[in-house]
Amino acid sequence: MNNGLPADAPEAMDLAQEHRAHITKWFYDCSYEIHRGLGRMYVEDPRFKAHYDAIAPGLAGYSRDVFAANAARAGK
């Protein structure tokens, strides 16, 4: 995001895939559908949006878009 990459850039989607794998390894099976839902929650829940946008303005929405692009790349 900070480098100006679009959400469907391979590098951004690769990071989303690593994020999904991290959740699966340490917490629960994070399917592409669940990952898309997390991205939506990052934007729609004011608490999550405030948290992620405090890290970097626009991060919540960018994460949502990258998670969705990664799922689409996988055909999900």
Distance bins in CASP14 RR format, pairs under 12 A and 6 or more apart:
PFRMAT RR
TARGET T0000
AUTHOR 0000-0000-0000
RMODE 2
METHOD distances of the structure
MODEL  1
1 7 0 0 0 0 1 0 0 0 0 0 0
1 9 0 0 0 0 1 0 0 0 0 0 0
1 11 0 0 0 0 0 1 0 0 0 0 0
1 12 1 0 0 1 0 0 0 0 0 0 0
1 15 0 0 0 0 1 0 0 0 0 0 0
1 16 0 0 0 0 0 1 0 0 0 0 0
1 52 0 0 0 0 0 1 0 0 0 0 0
1 53 0 0 0 0 0 1 0 0 0 0 0
1 55 0 0 0 0 0 1 0 0 0 0 0
1 56 1 0 0 1 0 0 0 0 0 0 0
1 57 0 0 0 0 1 0 0 0 0 0 0
1 58 1 0 0 1 0 0 0 0 0 0 0
1 59 1 0 0 1 0 0 0 0 0 0 0
1 60 0 0 0 0 0 1 0 0 0 0 0
1 61 0 0 0 0 1 0 0 0 0 0 0
1 62 1 0 1 0 0 0 0 0 0 0 0
1 63 0 0 0 0 1 0 0 0 0 0 0
1 64 0 0 0 0 0 1 0 0 0 0 0
1 65 0 0 0 0 1 0 0 0 0 0 0
1 66 0 0 0 0 1 0 0 0 0 0 0
2 11 0 0 0 0 0 1 0 0 0 0 0
2 12 0 0 0 0 0 1 0 0 0 0 0
2 15 0 0 0 0 0 1 0 0 0 0 0
2 55 0 0 0 0 0 1 0 0 0 0 0
2 56 1 0 0 1 0 0 0 0 0 0 0
2 57 0 0 0 0 0 1 0 0 0 0 0
2 58 0 0 0 0 0 1 0 0 0 0 0
2 59 0 0 0 0 1 0 0 0 0 0 0
2 62 0 0 0 0 1 0 0 0 0 0 0
3 9 0 0 0 0 1 0 0 0 0 0 0
3 11 0 0 0 0 1 0 0 0 0 0 0
3 12 0 0 0 0 1 0 0 0 0 0 0
3 15 0 0 0 0 0 1 0 0 0 0 0
3 56 0 0 0 0 0 1 0 0 0 0 0
3 62 0 0 0 0 0 1 0 0 0 0 0
4 11 0 0 0 0 0 1 0 0 0 0 0
4 12 0 0 0 0 1 0 0 0 0 0 0
4 56 0 0 0 0 0 1 0 0 0 0 0
4 58 0 0 0 0 0 1 0 0 0 0 0
4 62 0 0 0 0 1 0 0 0 0 0 0
5 11 1 0 1 0 0 0 0 0 0 0 0
5 12 1 0 1 0 0 0 0 0 0 0 0
5 13 0 0 0 0 1 0 0 0 0 0 0
5 14 0 0 0 0 0 1 0 0 0 0 0
5 15 0 0 0 0 1 0 0 0 0 0 0
5 16 0 0 0 0 0 1 0 0 0 0 0
5 62 0 0 0 0 1 0 0 0 0 0 0
5 65 0 0 0 0 0 1 0 0 0 0 0
5 66 0 0 0 0 1 0 0 0 0 0 0
5 69 0 0 0 0 0 1 0 0 0 0 0
6 12 1 0 0 1 0 0 0 0 0 0 0
6 13 0 0 0 0 0 1 0 0 0 0 0
6 62 0 0 0 0 1 0 0 0 0 0 0
6 65 0 0 0 0 1 0 0 0 0 0 0
6 66 0 0 0 0 1 0 0 0 0 0 0
6 69 0 0 0 0 1 0 0 0 0 0 0
7 13 1 0 0 1 0 0 0 0 0 0 0
7 15 0 0 0 0 0 1 0 0 0 0 0
7 16 0 0 0 0 1 0 0 0 0 0 0
7 39 0 0 0 0 0 1 0 0 0 0 0
7 58 0 0 0 0 0 1 0 0 0 0 0
7 59 0 0 0 0 0 1 0 0 0 0 0
7 61 0 0 0 0 1 0 0 0 0 0 0
7 62 1 0 0 1 0 0 0 0 0 0 0
7 63 0 0 0 0 1 0 0 0 0 0 0
7 64 0 0 0 0 1 0 0 0 0 0 0
7 65 1 1 0 0 0 0 0 0 0 0 0
7 66 1 0 1 0 0 0 0 0 0 0 0
7 67 0 0 0 0 1 0 0 0 0 0 0
7 68 1 0 0 1 0 0 0 0 0 0 0
7 69 1 0 1 0 0 0 0 0 0 0 0
7 70 0 0 0 0 1 0 0 0 0 0 0
7 71 0 0 0 0 0 1 0 0 0 0 0
7 72 0 0 0 0 0 1 0 0 0 0 0
7 73 0 0 0 0 0 1 0 0 0 0 0
8 14 0 0 0 0 0 1 0 0 0 0 0
8 16 0 0 0 0 0 1 0 0 0 0 0
8 62 0 0 0 0 0 1 0 0 0 0 0
8 65 0 0 0 0 1 0 0 0 0 0 0
8 66 1 0 0 1 0 0 0 0 0 0 0
8 67 0 0 0 0 0 1 0 0 0 0 0
8 68 0 0 0 0 1 0 0 0 0 0 0
8 69 1 0 1 0 0 0 0 0 0 0 0
8 70 0 0 0 0 1 0 0 0 0 0 0
8 71 0 0 0 0 0 1 0 0 0 0 0
8 72 1 0 0 1 0 0 0 0 0 0 0
8 73 1 0 0 1 0 0 0 0 0 0 0
9 15 0 0 0 0 1 0 0 0 0 0 0
9 16 0 0 0 0 0 1 0 0 0 0 0
9 62 0 0 0 0 0 1 0 0 0 0 0
9 65 0 0 0 0 0 1 0 0 0 0 0
9 66 0 0 0 0 1 0 0 0 0 0 0
9 69 0 0 0 0 1 0 0 0 0 0 0
9 70 0 0 0 0 0 1 0 0 0 0 0
9 73 0 0 0 0 0 1 0 0 0 0 0
10 16 0 0 0 0 0 1 0 0 0 0 0
10 17 0 0 0 0 0 1 0 0 0 0 0
10 66 0 0 0 0 0 1 0 0 0 0 0
10 69 0 0 0 0 1 0 0 0 0 0 0
10 70 0 0 0 0 1 0 0 0 0 0 0
10 73 0 0 0 0 1 0 0 0 0 0 0
11 17 0 0 0 0 0 1 0 0 0 0 0
11 18 0 0 0 0 0 1 0 0 0 0 0
11 66 0 0 0 0 1 0 0 0 0 0 0
11 69 0 0 0 0 0 1 0 0 0 0 0
11 70 0 0 0 0 0 1 0 0 0 0 0
12 18 0 0 0 0 0 1 0 0 0 0 0
12 19 0 0 0 0 0 1 0 0 0 0 0
12 59 0 0 0 0 0 1 0 0 0 0 0
12 62 0 0 0 0 1 0 0 0 0 0 0
12 63 0 0 0 0 1 0 0 0 0 0 0
12 65 0 0 0 0 1 0 0 0 0 0 0
12 66 1 0 1 0 0 0 0 0 0 0 0
12 67 0 0 0 0 1 0 0 0 0 0 0
12 68 0 0 0 0 0 1 0 0 0 0 0
12 69 1 0 0 1 0 0 0 0 0 0 0
12 70 0 0 0 0 1 0 0 0 0 0 0
12 73 0 0 0 0 0 1 0 0 0 0 0
13 19 0 0 0 0 0 1 0 0 0 0 0
13 20 0 0 0 0 0 1 0 0 0 0 0
13 32 0 0 0 0 0 1 0 0 0 0 0
13 35 0 0 0 0 0 1 0 0 0 0 0
13 63 0 0 0 0 0 1 0 0 0 0 0
13 65 0 0 0 0 0 1 0 0 0 0 0
13 66 1 0 0 1 0 0 0 0 0 0 0
13 67 0 0 0 0 1 0 0 0 0 0 0
13 68 0 0 0 0 1 0 0 0 0 0 0
13 69 1 0 1 0 0 0 0 0 0 0 0
13 70 1 0 1 0 0 0 0 0 0 0 0
13 71 0 0 0 0 1 0 0 0 0 0 0
13 72 0 0 0 0 1 0 0 0 0 0 0
13 73 1 0 1 0 0 0 0 0 0 0 0
13 74 0 0 0 0 1 0 0 0 0 0 0
13 75 0 0 0 0 0 1 0 0 0 0 0
14 20 0 0 0 0 0 1 0 0 0 0 0
14 21 0 0 0 0 0 1 0 0 0 0 0
14 66 0 0 0 0 1 0 0 0 0 0 0
14 69 0 0 0 0 0 1 0 0 0 0 0
14 70 0 0 0 0 1 0 0 0 0 0 0
14 73 0 0 0 0 1 0 0 0 0 0 0
14 74 0 0 0 0 0 1 0 0 0 0 0
15 21 0 0 0 0 0 1 0 0 0 0 0
15 22 0 0 0 0 0 1 0 0 0 0 0
15 62 0 0 0 0 0 1 0 0 0 0 0
15 63 0 0 0 0 1 0 0 0 0 0 0
15 66 1 0 0 1 0 0 0 0 0 0 0
15 67 0 0 0 0 0 1 0 0 0 0 0
15 69 0 0 0 0 0 1 0 0 0 0 0
15 70 0 0 0 0 1 0 0 0 0 0 0
16 22 0 0 0 0 0 1 0 0 0 0 0
16 23 0 0 0 0 0 1 0 0 0 0 0
16 30 0 0 0 0 0 1 0 0 0 0 0
16 32 0 0 0 0 1 0 0 0 0 0 0
16 35 1 0 0 1 0 0 0 0 0 0 0
16 36 0 0 0 0 0 1 0 0 0 0 0
16 38 0 0 0 0 0 1 0 0 0 0 0
16 39 0 0 0 0 1 0 0 0 0 0 0
16 42 0 0 0 0 0 1 0 0 0 0 0
16 62 0 0 0 0 0 1 0 0 0 0 0
16 63 1 0 0 1 0 0 0 0 0 0 0
16 64 0 0 0 0 0 1 0 0 0 0 0
16 65 0 0 0 0 1 0 0 0 0 0 0
16 66 1 0 1 0 0 0 0 0 0 0 0
16 67 1 0 1 0 0 0 0 0 0 0 0
16 68 0 0 0 0 1 0 0 0 0 0 0
16 69 1 0 0 1 0 0 0 0 0 0 0
16 70 1 1 0 0 0 0 0 0 0 0 0
16 71 0 0 0 0 1 0 0 0 0 0 0
16 72 0 0 0 0 0 1 0 0 0 0 0
16 73 0 0 0 0 1 0 0 0 0 0 0
16 74 0 0 0 0 0 1 0 0 0 0 0
17 23 0 0 0 0 0 1 0 0 0 0 0
17 24 0 0 0 0 0 1 0 0 0 0 0
17 30 0 0 0 0 0 1 0 0 0 0 0
17 32 0 0 0 0 1 0 0 0 0 0 0
17 35 0 0 0 0 1 0 0 0 0 0 0
17 66 0 0 0 0 1 0 0 0 0 0 0
17 67 0 0 0 0 1 0 0 0 0 0 0
17 69 0 0 0 0 0 1 0 0 0 0 0
17 70 1 0 1 0 0 0 0 0 0 0 0
17 71 0 0 0 0 1 0 0 0 0 0 0
17 73 0 0 0 0 1 0 0 0 0 0 0
17 74 0 0 0 0 1 0 0 0 0 0 0
17 76 0 0 0 0 0 1 0 0 0 0 0
18 24 0 0 0 0 0 1 0 0 0 0 0
18 25 0 0 0 0 0 1 0 0 0 0 0
18 30 0 0 0 0 0 1 0 0 0 0 0
18 35 0 0 0 0 0 1 0 0 0 0 0
18 66 0 0 0 0 0 1 0 0 0 0 0
18 67 0 0 0 0 0 1 0 0 0 0 0
18 70 0 0 0 0 1 0 0 0 0 0 0
19 25 0 0 0 0 0 1 0 0 0 0 0
19 26 0 0 0 0 0 1 0 0 0 0 0
19 27 0 0 0 0 0 1 0 0 0 0 0
19 30 0 0 0 0 1 0 0 0 0 0 0
19 32 0 0 0 0 0 1 0 0 0 0 0
19 34 0 0 0 0 0 1 0 0 0 0 0
19 35 1 0 0 1 0 0 0 0 0 0 0
19 38 0 0 0 0 1 0 0 0 0 0 0
19 39 0 0 0 0 0 1 0 0 0 0 0
19 42 0 0 0 0 0 1 0 0 0 0 0
19 63 0 0 0 0 1 0 0 0 0 0 0
19 66 0 0 0 0 1 0 0 0 0 0 0
19 67 1 0 0 1 0 0 0 0 0 0 0
19 70 0 0 0 0 1 0 0 0 0 0 0
20 26 0 0 0 0 0 1 0 0 0 0 0
20 27 0 0 0 0 0 1 0 0 0 0 0
20 28 0 0 0 0 0 1 0 0 0 0 0
20 29 0 0 0 0 1 0 0 0 0 0 0
20 30 1 0 1 0 0 0 0 0 0 0 0
20 31 0 0 0 0 1 0 0 0 0 0 0
20 32 1 0 0 1 0 0 0 0 0 0 0
20 33 0 0 0 0 0 1 0 0 0 0 0
20 34 0 0 0 0 1 0 0 0 0 0 0
20 35 1 0 1 0 0 0 0 0 0 0 0
20 36 0 0 0 0 0 1 0 0 0 0 0
20 37 0 0 0 0 0 1 0 0 0 0 0
20 38 0 0 0 0 1 0 0 0 0 0 0
20 39 0 0 0 0 0 1 0 0 0 0 0
20 63 0 0 0 0 0 1 0 0 0 0 0
20 66 0 0 0 0 0 1 0 0 0 0 0
20 67 1 0 0 1 0 0 0 0 0 0 0
20 68 0 0 0 0 0 1 0 0 0 0 0
20 70 1 0 0 1 0 0 0 0 0 0 0
20 71 0 0 0 0 1 0 0 0 0 0 0
20 73 0 0 0 0 0 1 0 0 0 0 0
20 74 0 0 0 0 1 0 0 0 0 0 0
20 76 0 0 0 0 0 1 0 0 0 0 0
21 27 0 0 0 0 0 1 0 0 0 0 0
21 29 0 0 0 0 0 1 0 0 0 0 0
21 30 1 0 0 1 0 0 0 0 0 0 0
21 31 0 0 0 0 0 1 0 0 0 0 0
21 32 0 0 0 0 0 1 0 0 0 0 0
21 35 0 0 0 0 0 1 0 0 0 0 0
21 70 0 0 0 0 0 1 0 0 0 0 0
22 28 0 0 0 0 0 1 0 0 0 0 0
22 30 0 0 0 0 1 0 0 0 0 0 0
22 35 0 0 0 0 0 1 0 0 0 0 0
22 38 0 0 0 0 0 1 0 0 0 0 0
23 29 0 0 0 0 1 0 0 0 0 0 0
23 30 1 1 0 0 0 0 0 0 0 0 0
23 31 0 0 0 0 0 1 0 0 0 0 0
23 32 0 0 0 0 0 1 0 0 0 0 0
23 34 0 0 0 0 1 0 0 0 0 0 0
23 35 1 0 0 1 0 0 0 0 0 0 0
23 37 0 0 0 0 0 1 0 0 0 0 0
23 38 1 0 0 1 0 0 0 0 0 0 0
23 39 0 0 0 0 0 1 0 0 0 0 0
23 67 0 0 0 0 0 1 0 0 0 0 0
24 30 1 0 1 0 0 0 0 0 0 0 0
24 31 0 0 0 0 1 0 0 0 0 0 0
24 32 0 0 0 0 0 1 0 0 0 0 0
24 34 0 0 0 0 1 0 0 0 0 0 0
24 35 0 0 0 0 1 0 0 0 0 0 0
27 34 0 0 0 0 0 1 0 0 0 0 0
27 35 0 0 0 0 0 1 0 0 0 0 0
27 38 0 0 0 0 0 1 0 0 0 0 0
28 34 0 0 0 0 1 0 0 0 0 0 0
28 35 0 0 0 0 0 1 0 0 0 0 0
28 38 0 0 0 0 0 1 0 0 0 0 0
29 35 0 0 0 0 0 1 0 0 0 0 0
30 36 0 0 0 0 0 1 0 0 0 0 0
30 37 0 0 0 0 1 0 0 0 0 0 0
30 38 1 0 0 1 0 0 0 0 0 0 0
30 39 0 0 0 0 0 1 0 0 0 0 0
30 67 0 0 0 0 1 0 0 0 0 0 0
30 70 0 0 0 0 0 1 0 0 0 0 0
30 71 0 0 0 0 0 1 0 0 0 0 0
30 76 0 0 0 0 0 1 0 0 0 0 0
31 37 0 0 0 0 1 0 0 0 0 0 0
31 38 0 0 0 0 0 1 0 0 0 0 0
31 67 0 0 0 0 0 1 0 0 0 0 0
31 70 0 0 0 0 0 1 0 0 0 0 0
31 71 0 0 0 0 1 0 0 0 0 0 0
31 74 0 0 0 0 0 1 0 0 0 0 0
31 76 1 0 0 1 0 0 0 0 0 0 0
32 38 0 0 0 0 0 1 0 0 0 0 0
32 39 0 0 0 0 0 1 0 0 0 0 0
32 67 0 0 0 0 1 0 0 0 0 0 0
32 68 0 0 0 0 1 0 0 0 0 0 0
32 69 0 0 0 0 0 1 0 0 0 0 0
32 70 1 0 0 1 0 0 0 0 0 0 0
32 71 1 1 0 0 0 0 0 0 0 0 0
32 72 0 0 0 0 1 0 0 0 0 0 0
32 73 0 0 0 0 1 0 0 0 0 0 0
32 74 1 0 1 0 0 0 0 0 0 0 0
32 75 1 0 0 1 0 0 0 0 0 0 0
32 76 1 1 0 0 0 0 0 0 0 0 0
33 39 0 0 0 0 0 1 0 0 0 0 0
33 40 0 0 0 0 0 1 0 0 0 0 0
33 67 0 0 0 0 0 1 0 0 0 0 0
33 68 0 0 0 0 0 1 0 0 0 0 0
33 70 0 0 0 0 0 1 0 0 0 0 0
33 71 1 0 0 1 0 0 0 0 0 0 0
33 72 0 0 0 0 0 1 0 0 0 0 0
33 74 0 0 0 0 0 1 0 0 0 0 0
33 75 0 0 0 0 0 1 0 0 0 0 0
33 76 1 0 0 1 0 0 0 0 0 0 0
34 40 0 0 0 0 0 1 0 0 0 0 0
34 41 0 0 0 0 0 1 0 0 0 0 0
34 67 0 0 0 0 1 0 0 0 0 0 0
34 71 0 0 0 0 1 0 0 0 0 0 0
34 76 0 0 0 0 0 1 0 0 0 0 0
35 41 0 0 0 0 0 1 0 0 0 0 0
35 42 0 0 0 0 0 1 0 0 0 0 0
35 63 0 0 0 0 1 0 0 0 0 0 0
35 64 0 0 0 0 0 1 0 0 0 0 0
35 66 0 0 0 0 1 0 0 0 0 0 0
35 67 1 0 1 0 0 0 0 0 0 0 0
35 68 0 0 0 0 1 0 0 0 0 0 0
35 69 0 0 0 0 0 1 0 0 0 0 0
35 70 1 0 0 1 0 0 0 0 0 0 0
35 71 1 0 0 1 0 0 0 0 0 0 0
35 72 0 0 0 0 0 1 0 0 0 0 0
35 73 0 0 0 0 0 1 0 0 0 0 0
35 74 0 0 0 0 1 0 0 0 0 0 0
35 76 0 0 0 0 1 0 0 0 0 0 0
36 42 0 0 0 0 0 1 0 0 0 0 0
36 43 0 0 0 0 0 1 0 0 0 0 0
36 63 0 0 0 0 0 1 0 0 0 0 0
36 64 0 0 0 0 1 0 0 0 0 0 0
36 65 0 0 0 0 0 1 0 0 0 0 0
36 66 0 0 0 0 0 1 0 0 0 0 0
36 67 1 0 1 0 0 0 0 0 0 0 0
36 68 1 0 1 0 0 0 0 0 0 0 0
36 69 0 0 0 0 0 1 0 0 0 0 0
36 70 0 0 0 0 1 0 0 0 0 0 0
36 71 1 0 1 0 0 0 0 0 0 0 0
36 72 0 0 0 0 1 0 0 0 0 0 0
36 74 0 0 0 0 0 1 0 0 0 0 0
36 75 0 0 0 0 0 1 0 0 0 0 0
36 76 0 0 0 0 1 0 0 0 0 0 0
37 43 0 0 0 0 1 0 0 0 0 0 0
37 44 0 0 0 0 1 0 0 0 0 0 0
37 45 0 0 0 0 0 1 0 0 0 0 0
37 48 0 0 0 0 0 1 0 0 0 0 0
37 63 0 0 0 0 0 1 0 0 0 0 0
37 64 0 0 0 0 1 0 0 0 0 0 0
37 67 1 0 0 1 0 0 0 0 0 0 0
37 68 0 0 0 0 1 0 0 0 0 0 0
37 71 0 0 0 0 1 0 0 0 0 0 0
37 76 0 0 0 0 0 1 0 0 0 0 0
38 44 0 0 0 0 0 1 0 0 0 0 0
38 45 0 0 0 0 0 1 0 0 0 0 0
38 48 0 0 0 0 1 0 0 0 0 0 0
38 52 0 0 0 0 0 1 0 0 0 0 0
38 60 0 0 0 0 0 1 0 0 0 0 0
38 61 0 0 0 0 0 1 0 0 0 0 0
38 63 0 0 0 0 1 0 0 0 0 0 0
38 64 0 0 0 0 1 0 0 0 0 0 0
38 66 0 0 0 0 0 1 0 0 0 0 0
38 67 1 0 0 1 0 0 0 0 0 0 0
38 68 0 0 0 0 0 1 0 0 0 0 0
38 70 0 0 0 0 0 1 0 0 0 0 0
38 71 0 0 0 0 0 1 0 0 0 0 0
39 45 0 0 0 0 1 0 0 0 0 0 0
39 48 0 0 0 0 1 0 0 0 0 0 0
39 49 0 0 0 0 0 1 0 0 0 0 0
39 52 0 0 0 0 1 0 0 0 0 0 0
39 59 0 0 0 0 0 1 0 0 0 0 0
39 60 1 0 0 1 0 0 0 0 0 0 0
39 61 1 0 0 1 0 0 0 0 0 0 0
39 62 0 0 0 0 1 0 0 0 0 0 0
39 63 1 0 1 0 0 0 0 0 0 0 0
39 64 1 0 1 0 0 0 0 0 0 0 0
39 65 0 0 0 0 1 0 0 0 0 0 0
39 66 0 0 0 0 1 0 0 0 0 0 0
39 67 1 0 1 0 0 0 0 0 0 0 0
39 68 1 0 0 1 0 0 0 0 0 0 0
39 69 0 0 0 0 0 1 0 0 0 0 0
39 70 0 0 0 0 0 1 0 0 0 0 0
39 71 0 0 0 0 0 1 0 0 0 0 0
40 48 0 0 0 0 1 0 0 0 0 0 0
40 49 0 0 0 0 0 1 0 0 0 0 0
40 60 0 0 0 0 1 0 0 0 0 0 0
40 61 0 0 0 0 1 0 0 0 0 0 0
40 63 0 0 0 0 0 1 0 0 0 0 0
40 64 1 0 1 0 0 0 0 0 0 0 0
40 65 0 0 0 0 0 1 0 0 0 0 0
40 67 0 0 0 0 1 0 0 0 0 0 0
40 68 0 0 0 0 1 0 0 0 0 0 0
40 71 0 0 0 0 0 1 0 0 0 0 0
41 47 0 0 0 0 1 0 0 0 0 0 0
41 48 1 0 1 0 0 0 0 0 0 0 0
41 49 0 0 0 0 1 0 0 0 0 0 0
41 51 0 0 0 0 0 1 0 0 0 0 0
41 52 0 0 0 0 0 1 0 0 0 0 0
41 60 0 0 0 0 1 0 0 0 0 0 0
41 61 0 0 0 0 0 1 0 0 0 0 0
41 63 0 0 0 0 0 1 0 0 0 0 0
41 64 0 0 0 0 1 0 0 0 0 0 0
41 67 0 0 0 0 0 1 0 0 0 0 0
42 48 1 0 1 0 0 0 0 0 0 0 0
42 49 1 0 0 1 0 0 0 0 0 0 0
42 50 0 0 0 0 0 1 0 0 0 0 0
42 51 0 0 0 0 1 0 0 0 0 0 0
42 52 1 0 1 0 0 0 0 0 0 0 0
42 53 0 0 0 0 1 0 0 0 0 0 0
42 55 0 0 0 0 0 1 0 0 0 0 0
42 58 0 0 0 0 1 0 0 0 0 0 0
42 59 0 0 0 0 1 0 0 0 0 0 0
42 60 1 0 1 0 0 0 0 0 0 0 0
42 61 1 0 0 1 0 0 0 0 0 0 0
42 62 0 0 0 0 1 0 0 0 0 0 0
42 63 1 0 1 0 0 0 0 0 0 0 0
42 64 1 0 1 0 0 0 0 0 0 0 0
42 65 0 0 0 0 0 1 0 0 0 0 0
42 66 0 0 0 0 0 1 0 0 0 0 0
42 67 0 0 0 0 1 0 0 0 0 0 0
42 68 0 0 0 0 0 1 0 0 0 0 0
43 49 1 0 1 0 0 0 0 0 0 0 0
43 50 0 0 0 0 0 1 0 0 0 0 0
43 51 0 0 0 0 0 1 0 0 0 0 0
43 52 0 0 0 0 1 0 0 0 0 0 0
43 53 0 0 0 0 1 0 0 0 0 0 0
43 58 0 0 0 0 1 0 0 0 0 0 0
43 59 0 0 0 0 0 1 0 0 0 0 0
43 60 1 0 1 0 0 0 0 0 0 0 0
43 61 1 0 1 0 0 0 0 0 0 0 0
43 62 0 0 0 0 1 0 0 0 0 0 0
43 63 0 0 0 0 1 0 0 0 0 0 0
43 64 1 0 1 0 0 0 0 0 0 0 0
43 65 0 0 0 0 1 0 0 0 0 0 0
43 67 0 0 0 0 0 1 0 0 0 0 0
43 68 0 0 0 0 0 1 0 0 0 0 0
44 52 0 0 0 0 0 1 0 0 0 0 0
44 60 0 0 0 0 1 0 0 0 0 0 0
44 61 0 0 0 0 0 1 0 0 0 0 0
44 64 0 0 0 0 1 0 0 0 0 0 0
45 51 0 0 0 0 1 0 0 0 0 0 0
45 52 0 0 0 0 0 1 0 0 0 0 0
45 53 0 0 0 0 0 1 0 0 0 0 0
45 60 0 0 0 0 1 0 0 0 0 0 0
45 64 0 0 0 0 0 1 0 0 0 0 0
46 52 0 0 0 0 0 1 0 0 0 0 0
46 53 0 0 0 0 0 1 0 0 0 0 0
46 60 0 0 0 0 0 1 0 0 0 0 0
47 53 0 0 0 0 0 1 0 0 0 0 0
47 54 0 0 0 0 0 1 0 0 0 0 0
47 60 0 0 0 0 0 1 0 0 0 0 0
48 54 0 0 0 0 0 1 0 0 0 0 0
48 55 0 0 0 0 0 1 0 0 0 0 0
48 59 0 0 0 0 0 1 0 0 0 0 0
48 60 1 0 0 1 0 0 0 0 0 0 0
48 61 0 0 0 0 0 1 0 0 0 0 0
48 63 0 0 0 0 1 0 0 0 0 0 0
48 64 0 0 0 0 0 1 0 0 0 0 0
49 55 0 0 0 0 0 1 0 0 0 0 0
49 57 0 0 0 0 0 1 0 0 0 0 0
49 58 0 0 0 0 1 0 0 0 0 0 0
49 59 0 0 0 0 1 0 0 0 0 0 0
49 60 1 0 1 0 0 0 0 0 0 0 0
49 61 0 0 0 0 1 0 0 0 0 0 0
49 62 0 0 0 0 0 1 0 0 0 0 0
49 63 0 0 0 0 0 1 0 0 0 0 0
49 64 0 0 0 0 1 0 0 0 0 0 0
50 57 0 0 0 0 0 1 0 0 0 0 0
50 58 0 0 0 0 0 1 0 0 0 0 0
50 59 0 0 0 0 0 1 0 0 0 0 0
50 60 0 0 0 0 1 0 0 0 0 0 0
51 58 0 0 0 0 0 1 0 0 0 0 0
51 59 0 0 0 0 1 0 0 0 0 0 0
51 60 0 0 0 0 1 0 0 0 0 0 0
51 63 0 0 0 0 0 1 0 0 0 0 0
52 58 1 0 0 1 0 0 0 0 0 0 0
52 59 1 0 1 0 0 0 0 0 0 0 0
52 60 1 0 1 0 0 0 0 0 0 0 0
52 61 1 0 0 1 0 0 0 0 0 0 0
52 62 0 0 0 0 1 0 0 0 0 0 0
52 63 1 0 0 1 0 0 0 0 0 0 0
52 64 0 0 0 0 1 0 0 0 0 0 0
52 67 0 0 0 0 0 1 0 0 0 0 0
53 59 1 0 1 0 0 0 0 0 0 0 0
53 60 1 0 1 0 0 0 0 0 0 0 0
53 61 0 0 0 0 1 0 0 0 0 0 0
53 62 0 0 0 0 1 0 0 0 0 0 0
53 63 0 0 0 0 0 1 0 0 0 0 0
53 64 0 0 0 0 0 1 0 0 0 0 0
54 60 0 0 0 0 1 0 0 0 0 0 0
55 61 0 0 0 0 0 1 0 0 0 0 0
55 62 0 0 0 0 0 1 0 0 0 0 0
55 63 0 0 0 0 1 0 0 0 0 0 0
56 62 0 0 0 0 1 0 0 0 0 0 0
56 63 0 0 0 0 1 0 0 0 0 0 0
58 64 0 0 0 0 1 0 0 0 0 0 0
58 65 0 0 0 0 0 1 0 0 0 0 0
58 66 0 0 0 0 0 1 0 0 0 0 0
59 65 0 0 0 0 0 1 0 0 0 0 0
59 66 0 0 0 0 0 1 0 0 0 0 0
60 66 0 0 0 0 0 1 0 0 0 0 0
60 67 0 0 0 0 0 1 0 0 0 0 0
61 67 0 0 0 0 1 0 0 0 0 0 0
61 68 0 0 0 0 1 0 0 0 0 0 0
61 69 0 0 0 0 0 1 0 0 0 0 0
62 68 0 0 0 0 0 1 0 0 0 0 0
62 69 0 0 0 0 0 1 0 0 0 0 0
63 69 0 0 0 0 0 1 0 0 0 0 0
63 70 0 0 0 0 0 1 0 0 0 0 0
64 70 0 0 0 0 0 1 0 0 0 0 0
64 71 0 0 0 0 0 1 0 0 0 0 0
65 71 0 0 0 0 0 1 0 0 0 0 0
65 72 0 0 0 0 0 1 0 0 0 0 0
66 72 0 0 0 0 0 1 0 0 0 0 0
66 73 0 0 0 0 0 1 0 0 0 0 0
67 73 0 0 0 0 0 1 0 0 0 0 0
67 74 0 0 0 0 0 1 0 0 0 0 0
67 76 0 0 0 0 0 1 0 0 0 0 0
68 74 0 0 0 0 0 1 0 0 0 0 0
68 75 0 0 0 0 0 1 0 0 0 0 0
68 76 0 0 0 0 1 0 0 0 0 0 0
69 75 0 0 0 0 0 1 0 0 0 0 0
69 76 0 0 0 0 0 1 0 0 0 0 0
70 76 0 0 0 0 1 0 0 0 0 0 0
END
